[in-house]
Amino acid sequence: MQIGEQWFFDEQEQKWVQKKTHDWNPEMRLAKQVQETNGGVIGESRLVGTIPMALINEWCKEAGVRFDDSKAKQEVVKRKILSGEFDKFRVWKGRY
């Protein structure tokens, strides 16, 4: 969830910069609640995690992947979610 936004002009780069501030706690709480309820397992389906789109967008920027390239975006998300660094967004703890 975005909680703040600032615009400022960078004199060295000679361009406007947008700084956004996010609070990821609601998504982490949701993941924990679902994990405690059913562990992300519904029949044969698995809910791997709840990841905010803004965070996925940042991951794509870091990896140099276009957001509309769904195959590459899928690989970026899979790599990040299985790395353990973003474990608080995980619901189902298995590997996929």
C-alpha positions in Angstrom: 0.0 0.0 0.0 1.4 3.4 -1.0 1.6 5.7 2.0 3.6 8.6 0.5 4.9 10.3 -2.6 7.4 13.1 -3.1 8.6 14.8 -6.2 11.9 16.7 -6.4 14.2 18.0 -9.1 17.7 16.5 -9.2 20.1 19.3 -10.2 22.9 16.9 -11.2 20.8 14.7 -13.5 18.6 17.6 -14.6 15.4 15.6 -14.2 12.4 15.2 -12.0 12.5 12.3 -9.5 9.5 10.6 -7.9 10.0 9.0 -4.5 7.2 6.6 -3.3 6.9 5.2 0.2 5.1 1.9 0.7 3.9 -0.1 3.7 4.0 -3.8 3.0 2.6 -4.9 6.4 -1.0 -5.4 5.3 0.1 -7.9 2.6 2.4 -9.7 5.1 -0.5 -9.9 7.6 -2.8 -11.4 4.9 -0.2 -14.0 4.0 0.2 -15.0 7.6 -3.6 -15.2 8.2 -4.1 -17.4 5.1 -1.1 -19.6 6.1 -2.6 -20.1 9.5 -6.0 -20.9 8.1 -5.3 -23.5 5.4 -1.6 -23.2 4.6 -2.3 -22.0 1.1 -3.7 -25.4 0.1 -7.2 -25.5 -1.5 -7.8 -28.9 -3.1 -5.1 -29.4 -5.7 -4.3 -25.7 -5.9 -1.6 -23.9 -4.0 -1.4 -20.2 -3.0 2.3 -19.6 -3.1 2.1 -16.0 -1.7 0.6 -12.6 -1.8 2.8 -10.1 -3.5 1.9 -6.4 -4.1 2.0 -5.3 -7.7 4.2 -2.3 -6.8 6.8 -4.7 -5.4 6.7 -6.9 -8.5 7.2 -3.8 -10.6 10.3 -2.9 -8.5 11.7 -6.5 -8.9 11.2 -6.2 -12.7 13.1 -2.9 -12.8 15.9 -4.4 -10.8 16.1 -7.4 -13.2 15.8 -5.2 -16.3 12.6 -7.0 -17.3 9.7 -5.3 -19.0 6.5 -5.5 -16.9 4.4 -6.7 -19.8 6.8 -9.6 -20.5 4.8 -12.2 -18.5 7.2 -15.1 -18.9 10.2 -13.1 -17.8 8.2 -11.5 -15.0 7.1 -15.0 -13.8 10.8 -16.1 -13.6 11.7 -12.9 -11.6 8.9 -13.5 -9.1 9.7 -17.2 -8.8 13.4 -16.4 -8.1 12.6 -13.7 -5.6 9.9 -15.7 -3.7 12.0 -18.8 -3.5 15.1 -16.9 -2.3 13.9 -16.7 1.2 14.5 -13.0 1.4 10.7 -12.3 0.9 9.5 -15.2 3.0 6.9 -13.1 4.9 4.9 -12.9 1.7 4.9 -16.7 1.3 1.8 -18.7 2.2 2.6 -22.2 1.0 6.1 -23.2 2.0 6.6 -25.9 -0.7 8.7 -25.6 -3.8 7.2 -25.1 -7.2 
